[in-house]
């Protein structure tokens, strides 16, 4: 199902990188969750995991934020379908734990946004992760 597009190419990139990932990297739970519709679906395709609705997505982020001292998403390469409110991004996720270990993942995310009363938000997120799933 397609939704009426509401964001331009530049706005979709800004939403994904500067609104969503910037909040994830800052471990800003409320800011990150504000990017999702209440009924959003978040799937890690390479691990066959699924988080449905904000409560499950919140729990996933609580575990993720608690597992790493520093979270950095960088080196983005975005592909945008503004006509249909979709964006994909390939990037590196750099994760530092409390023991000083660094995990580097080469990931690709696919997002579908849909309009809402308070602006467009993610309805679906599909993640392809190069290593062990860190979003359980």
Helices and strands as residue ranges (DSSP letters): H 9-14, I 15-21, H 22-25, H 29-33, E 36-44, G 45-47, E 49-52, H 54-67, E 70-81, G 82-84, E 86-96, E 102-114, E 121-129
